[in-house]
Amino acid sequence: MKRLLAFLAITVVFYVPHGSFGQCTVYDTTNSKVPDNVIKLLLPGQGDDVWFATGDCFSGGVLSHFDGHTFEFFDTTNSPLPDKFITALCFGDKGDLVIGTKHHGVAIKSKDSWHELSGENSQLPDNHINCLHFANHVLYVGTPKGLLISDRENQTVITSELPANEVTSIAHTTDGAILVGTTGGYAVLSDGKWEIITKENSQLPDNTIHQIAVDPVGNIWIVFFEGIAKISNGMWKITRDGENGYPAYTHHVIDFQQDSALWVATNFGIAHLENGSWKMLDPENSCIPDYFNNQLMVGKNGVIWIASQSGLVKFKP
């Protein structure tokens, strides 16, 4: 077992005054100990802290934690983290950090220990992790070869119940149903039964699901290649690229504030659904420092954390 070393550093906070919509605090390599300006993905904690991973698909990066004052870094040289290519993050039982990787399955960081979940020591169908989700003491792991469902006692691999083996996104509804997005549509697990939803048997516009999510009031949102779909009380509303200001031909990752306000990370800036129309925030009209944003997630008190190509961004609308 490698000895865990923590690297701590006091940060310098840099406020970006440009623009009038909201306030940004940007942490980059010029004003803080952020190890790389390319922030790949992130996961806000229960307080003012955030976990994030840096790097690109060629050289990998570092797992980092920021508590609002100091940074702590974990990589394959100073910790048991098995892979420098991090693909997904979520919290598990007792607040454990669950880390999906590109080549070595899942690493789970508890308060005082680490352990791995891989094809070599579990039923994980593939060591390449696409997505993670934790709900009701059950960990769901999406891979190119199926879904692993793992609780404290059992592990089950799901393939035939899905419209395609490649799992791209996982979420749960307000009544506890599990939604599994794939490259062939999505599946719903409710009361022990599976239902497959595709464009052939529903209003789903595209079978390749980029992201599936549920807002605080229970609406289901599905991101596909050329737009976004909302399902509310069984009614579908499809917004295609370019409609009502929705950004076209771009990478989209969504999250919601407690009032169900929808925010989208894109490679044209940050999109926000406001009174039925889409508003774009970019470096020209706001404090957002970069057009290209890999991910965003809503943290404590409605703060939006953005994984941008120009550093870690704390955005207060």
C-alpha positions as CSV (number, residue, x, y, z in Angstrom):
1,M,0.0,0.0,0.0
2,K,1.4,3.3,-1.0
3,R,1.8,5.9,1.7
4,L,-0.7,8.7,1.4
5,L,0.7,12.2,1.2
6,A,-1.4,15.3,1.4
7,F,-0.3,18.5,-0.3
8,L,-1.9,21.6,1.2
9,A,-1.6,25.2,0.0
10,I,-3.3,28.5,0.9
11,T,-5.2,29.8,-2.1
12,V,-5.3,33.2,-3.6
13,V,-8.8,34.1,-4.6
14,F,-9.3,35.9,-7.9
15,Y,-12.6,37.6,-8.6
16,V,-13.4,38.2,-12.2
17,P,-15.4,41.4,-12.6
18,H,-16.1,41.2,-16.3
19,G,-19.8,41.0,-17.1
20,S,-22.9,41.8,-15.0
21,F,-24.6,38.4,-14.6
22,G,-23.5,36.8,-11.3
23,Q,-20.1,36.7,-9.7
24,C,-17.3,34.3,-10.4
25,T,-14.3,33.2,-8.4
26,V,-11.8,31.5,-10.7
27,Y,-9.0,29.2,-9.3
28,D,-6.3,28.6,-11.9
29,T,-2.5,28.0,-12.1
30,T,-1.7,31.7,-11.9
31,N,-3.5,32.5,-8.6
32,S,-3.8,29.2,-6.8
33,K,-2.4,25.7,-6.4
34,V,-4.8,24.2,-9.0
35,P,-2.5,21.7,-10.8
36,D,-3.9,22.2,-14.3
37,N,-6.3,24.8,-15.8
38,V,-8.2,22.0,-17.6
39,I,-10.8,20.8,-15.1
40,K,-12.4,17.6,-16.4
41,L,-15.1,16.9,-13.9
42,L,-16.1,17.8,-10.3
43,L,-18.3,16.9,-7.4
44,P,-19.4,19.4,-4.7
45,G,-19.4,18.3,-1.1
46,Q,-22.0,18.9,1.5
47,G,-20.3,22.1,2.7
48,D,-18.3,24.6,0.8
49,D,-15.8,22.0,-0.5
50,V,-15.5,20.4,-3.9
51,W,-13.7,17.4,-5.4
52,F,-12.4,17.7,-9.0
53,A,-10.2,16.0,-11.5
54,T,-7.8,17.7,-13.9
55,G,-6.2,16.7,-17.2
56,D,-7.2,15.6,-20.6
57,C,-7.8,12.2,-22.4
58,F,-4.1,12.0,-23.4
59,S,-2.1,12.6,-20.3
60,G,-4.6,12.1,-17.5
61,G,-4.5,14.3,-14.4
62,V,-4.8,14.7,-10.6
63,L,-7.7,14.1,-8.2
64,S,-8.0,17.3,-6.1
65,H,-10.0,18.5,-3.1
66,F,-10.6,22.1,-2.2
67,D,-12.2,23.0,1.2
68,G,-12.5,26.7,0.5
69,H,-9.1,27.5,1.8
70,T,-6.6,24.8,0.9
71,F,-6.1,22.2,-1.9
72,E,-5.2,18.6,-1.4
73,F,-4.0,16.4,-4.2
74,F,-4.1,12.6,-4.9
75,D,-2.4,10.8,-7.8
76,T,-0.9,7.4,-8.6
77,T,2.4,8.4,-7.0
78,N,1.3,9.7,-3.6
79,S,-1.9,7.6,-2.9
80,P,-3.5,4.3,-3.7
81,L,-5.4,5.9,-6.6
82,P,-4.9,3.3,-9.3
83,D,-5.3,5.4,-12.5
84,K,-4.5,9.0,-13.5
85,F,-7.5,9.0,-15.9
86,I,-10.6,9.8,-13.8
87,T,-13.9,9.5,-15.6
88,A,-16.6,9.8,-12.9
89,L,-17.2,10.8,-9.2
90,C,-19.9,10.3,-6.7
91,F,-20.4,9.9,-3.0
92,G,-21.2,6.5,-1.6
93,D,-22.1,5.0,1.8
94,K,-21.0,7.1,4.8
95,G,-19.7,9.9,2.6
96,D,-17.1,7.7,0.9
97,L,-15.7,9.2,-2.4
98,V,-16.3,6.8,-5.3
99,I,-14.0,7.3,-8.2
100,G,-14.5,5.9,-11.7
101,T,-11.4,5.4,-13.8
102,K,-10.6,4.7,-17.5
103,H,-8.5,1.6,-17.0
104,H,-8.7,0.3,-13.4
105,G,-12.3,0.2,-12.4
106,V,-13.6,1.9,-9.3
107,A,-11.5,3.3,-6.4
108,I,-13.3,4.0,-3.1
109,K,-11.8,6.5,-0.7
110,S,-13.0,6.2,2.8
111,K,-11.9,8.4,5.7
112,D,-8.9,6.3,6.6
113,S,-8.5,3.8,3.8
114,W,-8.9,3.0,0.1
115,H,-10.1,-0.1,-1.8
116,E,-10.8,-1.0,-5.4
117,L,-13.6,-2.6,-7.3
118,S,-12.4,-4.1,-10.6
119,G,-12.9,-7.0,-12.9
120,E,-10.2,-8.8,-11.0
121,N,-11.9,-8.7,-7.6
122,S,-15.6,-8.3,-8.4
123,Q,-18.2,-8.9,-11.0
124,L,-17.5,-5.5,-12.7
125,P,-18.0,-6.2,-16.4
126,D,-15.4,-3.7,-17.6
127,N,-12.7,-1.7,-16.0
128,H,-13.6,1.3,-18.1
129,I,-16.1,3.3,-16.1
130,N,-18.5,5.6,-17.9
131,C,-20.6,6.8,-15.0
132,L,-21.5,6.3,-11.3
133,H,-24.6,6.8,-9.2
134,F,-25.4,6.0,-5.6
135,A,-29.0,5.8,-4.2
136,N,-30.5,4.0,-1.2
137,H,-27.3,2.4,-0.2
138,V,-26.8,0.9,-3.7
139,L,-23.9,1.8,-6.0
140,Y,-24.7,1.7,-9.8
141,V,-21.6,1.5,-12.1
142,G,-22.1,2.1,-15.8
143,T,-19.5,0.6,-18.2
144,P,-19.3,-0.1,-22.0
145,K,-20.3,-3.7,-21.2
146,G,-23.2,-3.3,-18.9
147,L,-24.4,-2.1,-15.5
148,L,-23.1,-3.3,-12.2
149,I,-25.5,-3.0,-9.2
150,S,-23.6,-3.4,-6.0
151,D,-25.0,-3.2,-2.4
152,R,-23.4,-4.3,0.9
153,E,-24.1,-8.0,0.2
154,N,-24.6,-8.6,-3.5
155,Q,-23.3,-7.7,-7.0
156,T,-25.4,-8.1,-10.1
157,V,-24.5,-7.4,-13.7
158,I,-27.3,-6.1,-15.9
159,T,-27.1,-6.4,-19.7
160,S,-30.1,-8.1,-21.3
161,E,-32.5,-5.8,-19.4
162,L,-30.9,-2.8,-21.1
163,P,-31.5,-1.5,-24.7
164,A,-27.7,-1.5,-25.2
165,N,-24.8,-2.6,-23.1
166,E,-23.0,0.8,-23.2
167,V,-24.3,2.7,-20.2
168,T,-23.8,6.4,-20.4
169,S,-25.7,8.0,-17.5
170,I,-27.6,6.9,-14.4
171,A,-30.2,8.8,-12.3
172,H,-33.0,8.1,-9.9
173,T,-36.5,9.6,-9.8
174,T,-38.3,11.1,-6.8
175,D,-40.2,7.9,-6.2
176,G,-37.0,5.8,-6.3
177,A,-37.0,4.4,-9.8
178,I,-33.6,4.0,-11.4
179,L,-33.0,5.5,-14.9
180,V,-30.2,4.0,-17.0
181,G,-29.2,5.9,-20.1
182,T,-27.4,3.9,-22.9
183,T,-26.4,4.2,-26.5
184,G,-29.7,2.4,-27.4
185,G,-32.3,4.3,-25.4
186,Y,-32.9,4.1,-21.7
187,A,-34.2,1.6,-19.1
188,V,-36.3,2.2,-16.0
189,L,-36.0,-0.1,-13.0
190,S,-39.1,0.2,-10.8
191,D,-40.4,-2.3,-8.2
192,G,-37.9,-4.9,-9.4
193,K,-39.1,-4.7,-13.0
194,W,-37.3,-3.2,-16.1
195,E,-38.9,-1.2,-18.9
196,I,-37.0,-0.2,-22.0
197,I,-37.7,3.2,-23.6
198,T,-36.5,3.9,-27.2
199,K,-37.4,6.2,-30.0
200,E,-39.3,3.3,-31.5
201,N,-41.8,3.0,-28.6
202,S,-41.8,6.6,-27.3
203,Q,-41.2,10.2,-28.2
204,L,-37.5,9.9,-27.4
205,P,-35.8,11.7,-30.3
206,D,-32.5,9.8,-30.3
207,N,-31.5,6.5,-28.8
208,T,-28.0,7.7,-27.8
209,I,-28.4,9.2,-24.4
210,H,-25.7,11.6,-23.4
211,Q,-27.2,12.4,-19.9
212,I,-30.3,11.6,-18.0
213,A,-31.2,13.6,-14.9
214,V,-34.1,14.4,-12.6
215,D,-34.9,17.9,-11.3
216,P,-36.0,18.6,-7.7
217,V,-39.7,18.5,-8.7
218,G,-39.4,15.2,-10.5
219,N,-39.2,16.1,-14.1
220,I,-37.0,13.9,-16.2
221,W,-34.5,15.5,-18.5
222,I,-32.6,13.7,-21.3
223,V,-29.7,15.2,-23.2
224,F,-29.1,13.8,-26.7
225,F,-26.9,14.8,-29.6
226,E,-29.1,17.5,-31.1
227,G,-31.1,18.7,-28.2
228,I,-32.8,18.1,-24.8
229,A,-36.0,16.5,-23.8
230,K,-38.2,17.1,-20.7
231,I,-40.7,14.6,-19.5
232,S,-43.3,16.0,-17.0
233,N,-46.2,13.9,-15.9
234,G,-45.8,11.7,-18.9
235,M,-45.8,14.7,-21.4
236,W,-42.7,15.2,-23.6
237,K,-41.3,18.5,-24.6
238,I,-38.4,18.4,-27.1
239,T,-36.0,21.3,-27.6
240,R,-33.7,20.9,-30.6
241,D,-30.4,22.7,-31.2
242,G,-31.0,26.4,-32.0
243,E,-34.6,26.5,-30.7
244,N,-35.3,29.4,-28.3
245,G,-31.6,30.1,-28.0
246,Y,-30.6,26.6,-27.0
247,P,-27.0,26.2,-28.2
248,A,-26.4,24.1,-31.3
249,Y,-23.9,21.4,-32.0
250,T,-22.3,21.4,-28.6
251,H,-21.3,19.4,-25.6
252,H,-24.0,19.6,-22.9
253,V,-23.9,18.6,-19.2
254,I,-26.9,19.7,-17.0
255,D,-27.7,20.3,-13.3
256,F,-30.4,22.0,-11.3
257,Q,-30.8,24.5,-8.5
258,Q,-33.3,23.8,-5.7
259,D,-36.0,25.9,-7.6
260,S,-35.4,23.5,-10.6
261,A,-33.6,26.3,-12.5
262,L,-31.7,24.4,-15.3
263,W,-28.1,25.2,-16.1
264,V,-26.1,23.6,-18.9
265,A,-22.3,23.4,-19.4
266,T,-21.5,23.7,-23.1
267,N,-18.5,24.6,-25.4
268,F,-20.1,27.9,-26.1
269,G,-20.4,29.0,-22.5
270,I,-23.1,28.3,-19.8
271,A,-26.7,28.0,-20.9
272,H,-29.5,28.9,-18.5
273,L,-33.3,28.2,-19.0
274,E,-35.1,31.4,-18.0
275,N,-38.9,31.9,-18.5
276,G,-39.0,29.4,-21.3
277,S,-36.0,30.9,-23.2
278,W,-32.3,30.0,-23.1
279,K,-29.8,32.6,-22.1
280,M,-26.1,32.1,-22.9
281,L,-23.4,33.2,-20.5
282,D,-19.9,33.5,-22.0
283,P,-16.6,35.5,-21.5
284,E,-18.1,38.4,-23.5
285,N,-21.2,39.0,-21.5
286,S,-20.5,37.5,-18.0
287,C,-17.7,36.6,-15.6
288,I,-17.5,33.0,-17.0
289,P,-13.8,32.7,-18.1
290,D,-14.1,30.2,-20.9
291,Y,-16.4,29.2,-23.7
292,F,-15.6,25.5,-23.2
293,N,-16.9,24.0,-20.0
294,N,-16.7,20.3,-19.4
295,Q,-19.2,20.0,-16.5
296,L,-21.1,22.0,-13.9
297,M,-22.8,21.0,-10.7
298,V,-24.8,22.9,-8.1
299,G,-23.4,23.0,-4.6
300,K,-24.4,24.5,-1.3
301,N,-26.6,27.6,-1.3
302,G,-27.1,27.4,-5.1
303,V,-23.5,28.0,-5.9
304,I,-22.6,26.5,-9.3
305,W,-19.2,24.9,-9.6
306,I,-17.9,24.8,-13.2
307,A,-15.2,22.6,-14.6
308,S,-13.8,24.9,-17.3
309,Q,-10.8,24.8,-19.6
310,S,-9.6,27.9,-17.8
311,G,-9.6,26.6,-14.2
312,L,-12.1,25.8,-11.4
313,V,-15.0,28.3,-11.3
314,K,-17.2,29.1,-8.4
315,F,-20.2,30.9,-9.9
316,K,-22.9,32.7,-7.9
317,P,-25.8,33.7,-10.2
